[in-house]
Amino acid sequence: MKVIINKHEHELPTGATVADAVAAIEARPPFATAVNTQFVPKTQYALHALSEGDRIEIISPVTGG
């Protein structure tokens, strides 16, 4: 299935979870994740199933002023 991760299209297997999306882009902590603008807690990554066309944002904190 096709999903959008950080504004780039990715192909993930049917039944993929947020954990699969994080692994697909090799994200390194710390980061926060949202699916279709809804925050997903880290404890839910392996449980939160994705659907065709979902938009996943994996955001790292930025320091500075």
C-alpha positions in Angstrom: 0.0 0.0 0.0 1.1 3.5 -0.7 1.5 6.0 2.2 3.1 9.4 2.5 6.0 9.6 5.0 7.3 13.1 5.6 5.9 14.3 2.2 7.4 11.4 0.3 5.5 8.4 -1.1 6.5 5.0 0.3 5.3 1.5 -0.5 4.6 -0.5 2.6 3.1 -4.0 2.9 -0.7 -4.4 3.6 -1.2 -4.4 7.4 1.9 -2.2 8.0 2.0 -0.3 11.3 3.6 3.0 12.4 6.6 0.9 13.6 7.0 -0.2 9.9 6.9 3.4 8.7 9.5 4.4 11.2 11.7 1.5 10.1 11.2 2.4 6.5 12.9 5.7 6.9 15.4 4.5 9.5 14.3 7.3 11.9 16.7 7.8 14.9 15.3 9.0 18.3 14.3 11.4 19.5 11.2 12.0 17.3 7.5 12.3 17.5 5.0 10.7 15.1 1.6 11.6 13.8 -0.7 9.9 11.4 -3.1 12.1 9.5 -2.3 14.9 12.0 -3.1 12.8 15.1 -0.2 12.2 17.5 0.6 8.5 18.0 2.4 7.6 21.3 5.5 5.5 21.0 3.8 2.7 23.0 1.3 2.4 20.1 3.7 2.3 17.1 3.4 -1.5 16.7 -0.3 -1.5 17.3 -1.4 1.4 15.1 -2.3 -0.1 11.7 -1.9 2.1 8.6 -4.2 2.4 5.7 -3.7 3.2 2.0 -3.0 7.0 1.6 -2.2 7.7 5.2 0.0 10.7 5.9 2.7 10.0 8.5 4.9 12.7 9.9 8.0 11.7 11.8 9.4 14.9 13.3 12.7 15.4 15.2 13.0 18.2 17.7 14.9 21.3 16.6 17.1 23.3 18.9 18.0 26.9 18.8 16.2 30.2 19.0 
